[in-house]
Amino acid sequence: MLIRRKPNNEEKYIIVTNEDLAYELQANGIMPKYIDGENMYFVRSEVIEDFIKAKER
């Protein structure tokens, strides 16, 4: 379920502002927990961090 607001404890989430990256994460089965109009918040995990690092290369 996607919650439409900012999370109270943002340090537990990876904030994605890039629409293309957010789309790629979702296309690979990684769903956001929160959305606030501009940003998507994904629960911080090694899988997401590794995926983002691989995309930055």
PLY file of the C-alpha trace (Angstrom):
ply
format ascii 1.0
element vertex 57
property float x
property float y
property float z
element edge 56
property int vertex1
property int vertex2
end_header
0.00 0.00 0.00
1.29 3.46 -0.91
0.87 6.18 1.72
0.40 9.75 0.42
2.47 11.91 2.78
6.02 12.27 4.08
7.17 9.63 6.54
7.81 10.79 10.10
11.24 9.12 10.25
12.86 9.89 6.90
16.20 8.33 7.90
14.64 4.86 7.45
13.90 5.61 3.79
15.74 6.31 0.58
14.24 9.41 -1.02
14.04 9.18 -4.81
13.41 12.42 -6.68
14.35 11.13 -10.14
11.23 9.84 -11.91
13.21 7.52 -14.19
14.96 5.86 -11.25
11.67 5.51 -9.35
10.14 3.85 -12.42
13.10 1.46 -12.79
12.92 0.47 -9.12
9.23 -0.29 -9.45
9.73 -2.17 -12.71
12.16 -4.39 -10.82
9.67 -5.15 -8.05
10.85 -2.57 -5.50
7.79 -0.60 -4.42
7.78 2.72 -2.55
6.11 3.03 0.82
5.36 6.79 0.71
4.83 9.47 -1.92
4.48 13.21 -1.27
3.85 14.73 -4.67
7.49 15.20 -5.69
9.37 12.38 -3.97
9.00 8.66 -3.46
10.25 7.04 -0.28
11.57 3.48 -0.47
12.32 1.51 2.69
16.11 1.56 3.09
17.67 -1.81 2.26
20.84 -3.23 0.80
18.99 -4.31 -2.33
17.86 -0.76 -3.12
21.23 0.77 -2.27
23.02 -1.74 -4.52
20.54 -1.13 -7.34
21.06 2.64 -7.14
24.86 2.28 -7.01
24.78 0.06 -10.09
22.70 2.65 -11.96
25.15 5.43 -11.08
28.04 3.59 -12.76
0 1
1 2
2 3
3 4
4 5
5 6
6 7
7 8
8 9
9 10
10 11
11 12
12 13
13 14
14 15
15 16
16 17
17 18
18 19
19 20
20 21
21 22
22 23
23 24
24 25
25 26
26 27
27 28
28 29
29 30
30 31
31 32
32 33
33 34
34 35
35 36
36 37
37 38
38 39
39 40
40 41
41 42
42 43
43 44
44 45
45 46
46 47
47 48
48 49
49 50
50 51
51 52
52 53
53 54
54 55
55 56
